């Protein structure tokens, strides 16, 4: 039997009871009213915010955790927010996320480190999930940690133009640990990292993460992109130029798959610190490598190792502003 706990408070702001576990929780606080989570909560089912605001913690600097085993739904006229204490809370979600109201998980300026209160949202579990952002949305840390490889996806969808990613989780705007992060149409990502240090798809310990651009417009930012897992472009654009290094680097088994859309970078090359077993697969789309090389030991475009694979059956690969290979041992693309 499904049991729902409903809270429709009389006061404009009230604390939820000190209850640690719920089956399903529905917040129906009334227009202009705020229900505040003041202790860690685990939901065995869904969280539904149908009216009023559900706020993670108050003004105190105590980190709270909200675990939702089911779906999270913020309905039209309702809101999800975070308290003003200088601490980062954790929302851990196994199911789908839907926002038709207002979601603001940071009180800080865009891309700023947290000093005013924020909450990270982590997608976990061994199943696909969607994040539907059809209304005003501002994420802080957005973390994809699905399964133990690239199999499960978190897909972000919107029926109107939106730019919901403006946070800073250890300098990452979006953090990819396990699973594939898929970005649909109408989504703009203005940067993936807030500093000039590398932005990683996966880690040097594994290749469990993937980034799939399927209609979105994504800008890397000032960092270099390091691919341990998989970068896939089907529709939309991925732009690594404009603010910084402008390079895309593959390491270990890191692979790039282009079947549509546009990929633009100063330089695309393998790492100079790793073995290489990944693949370049292009069946469509347009790749523009504009130079100049940011690491002159490699040409602006090279896929030189016999241990990796290069397959191109369609699309366009434009290389301009070429540079010599410098001290690189090879300056060609190994075709097989």
HELIX and SHEET records of a PDB file:
SHEET    1   A 5 UNK A   4  UNK A   7  0                                        
SHEET    2   A 5 UNK A  24  UNK A  28  1                                        
SHEET    3   A 5 UNK A  47  UNK A  56  1                                        
SHEET    4   A 5 UNK A  34  UNK A  37  1                                        
SHEET    5   A 5 UNK A  13  UNK A  15  1                                        
SHEET    1   B14 UNK A   4  UNK A   7  0                                        
SHEET    2   B14 UNK A  24  UNK A  28  1                                        
SHEET    3   B14 UNK A  47  UNK A  56  1                                        
SHEET    4   B14 UNK A  72  UNK A  74  1                                        
SHEET    5   B14 UNK A  97  UNK A  99  1                                        
SHEET    6   B14 UNK A 129  UNK A 133  1                                        
SHEET    7   B14 UNK A 153  UNK A 157  1                                        
SHEET    8   B14 UNK A 174  UNK A 183  1                                        
SHEET    9   B14 UNK A 142  UNK A 145  1                                        
SHEET   10   B14 UNK A 118  UNK A 123  1                                        
SHEET   11   B14 UNK A  88  UNK A  93  1                                        
SHEET   12   B14 UNK A  65  UNK A  68  1                                        
SHEET   13   B14 UNK A  41  UNK A  43  1                                        
SHEET   14   B14 UNK A  21  UNK A  22  1                                        
SHEET    1   C 6 UNK A   4  UNK A   7  0                                        
SHEET    2   C 6 UNK A  24  UNK A  28  1                                        
SHEET    3   C 6 UNK A  47  UNK A  56  1                                        
SHEET    4   C 6 UNK A  78  UNK A  82  1                                        
SHEET    5   C 6 UNK A 102  UNK A 104  1                                        
SHEET    6   C 6 UNK A 136  UNK A 138  1                                        
SHEET    1   D10 UNK A   4  UNK A   7  0                                        
SHEET    2   D10 UNK A  24  UNK A  28  1                                        
SHEET    3   D10 UNK A  47  UNK A  56  1                                        
SHEET    4   D10 UNK A  72  UNK A  74  1                                        
SHEET    5   D10 UNK A  97  UNK A  99  1                                        
SHEET    6   D10 UNK A 129  UNK A 133  1                                        
SHEET    7   D10 UNK A 153  UNK A 157  1                                        
SHEET    8   D10 UNK A 174  UNK A 183  1                                        
SHEET    9   D10 UNK A 209  UNK A 219  1                                        
SHEET   10   D10 UNK A 188  UNK A 189  1                                        
SHEET    1   E13 UNK A   4  UNK A   7  0                                        
SHEET    2   E13 UNK A  24  UNK A  28  1                                        
SHEET    3   E13 UNK A  47  UNK A  56  1                                        
SHEET    4   E13 UNK A  72  UNK A  74  1                                        
SHEET    5   E13 UNK A  97  UNK A  99  1                                        
SHEET    6   E13 UNK A 129  UNK A 133  1                                        
SHEET    7   E13 UNK A 153  UNK A 157  1                                        
SHEET    8   E13 UNK A 174  UNK A 183  1                                        
SHEET    9   E13 UNK A 209  UNK A 219  1                                        
SHEET   10   E13 UNK A 230  UNK A 239  1                                        
SHEET   11   E13 UNK A 255  UNK A 265  1                                        
SHEET   12   E13 UNK A 279  UNK A 289  1                                        
SHEET   13   E13 UNK A 309  UNK A 319  1                                        
SHEET    1   F 4 UNK A 199  UNK A 201  0                                        
SHEET    2   F 4 UNK A 225  UNK A 227  1                                        
SHEET    3   F 4 UNK A 247  UNK A 250  1                                        
SHEET    4   F 4 UNK A 267  UNK A 270  1                                        
END                                                                             
